[in-house]
């Protein structure tokens, strides 16, 4: 059985500390004891560490060894249209599990009114979800959750694929195949109402290639997960 993994702020002089809710969960819920071993990550490396002290507000680890480095994840950025927040949280969780290295909320013309302003208060919760999901999925680093931006200011990092429902659009896997290689890839997912013609023209001009997931119309959150799964598989080759 794989060891539990926890993220720590830093490792210094062979020791690391876990604070706050994570320390409480480890100490009180998992009933951690001195001498137990876990994996910890500082966002750069993975360490095998042993609990040295369990306190009321912190758990202290002593590093035993640096574990073998894992291959870095391909740079995969998800630009996700703002949708209802319960669904957006689900996207953050699953996108983290599927290897997204950064997630950018995007306000589109057909996003529901008020979501952009409300996202400011939600961003910390999204980061917490990404943190917890990263530990569960045993990632080395937590994906960046950026502040929300308007769609007119979105440009792709590397190969940019914008999901499109219009007939005649090439399949996402074919677009990625034609790009070739493990390189930075951006996926842009629109809102439930789809793109306006003005958005289509602006995104085309910004270098976003149109891509399809097939003939069925998917909900925004389903499309995001399907696209990430396809892109992750293509980039891993």
CORKA-V629425 format. One record per helix or strand of 2 or more residues. SS is the DSSP state (~ for helix, > for strand). FROM is the first residue (numbers start at 1). TO is the last residue. If there is no record, write none. Layout:
BEGIN
ss-><SS;SS>
from-><FROM;FROM>
to-><TO;TO>
END
This chain:
BEGIN
ss-><>;>;~;>;>;>;>;~;>;~;>;~;>;~;>;~;>;~>
from-><5;15;20;37;46;58;76;85;102;115;144;151;159;172;185;197;209;220>
to-><7;19;29;41;54;66;81;97;107;136;150;153;163;179;189;205;212;236>
END
